[in-house]
């Protein structure tokens, strides 16, 4: 999996891997409301792209963990507020 995130070309000197685009605007999560907004956006991406009918149906989403309490596919670390 790391090979997919290996940085090619103009990469930062302090990192060999990159998940987000180099020009992505990184914004810190500063509140529960902001976290919920971003999580909702992420969970709804597969639905918007037609990959699933609902967020919990998408196999690679944490929506099942958050909405159903189902950690059977993978476990997530929930933020402690």
HULINQUI-V201698 format. One record per pair of residues at least 12 apart in sequence whose ideal C-beta (glycine too) atoms are under 7 Angstrom apart, sorted by the first residue. I is the first residue (numbers start at 1). J is the second residue. D is the distance in whole Angstrom. If there is no record, write none. Layout:
i:I j:J d:D
i:I j:J d:D
//
This chain:
i:2 j:17 d:6
i:5 j:17 d:4
i:5 j:18 d:6
i:5 j:19 d:6
i:32 j:81 d:5
i:35 j:79 d:6
i:43 j:55 d:4
i:43 j:61 d:6
i:43 j:63 d:4
i:46 j:58 d:4
i:46 j:61 d:6
i:56 j:68 d:6
i:59 j:73 d:7
i:62 j:76 d:5
//
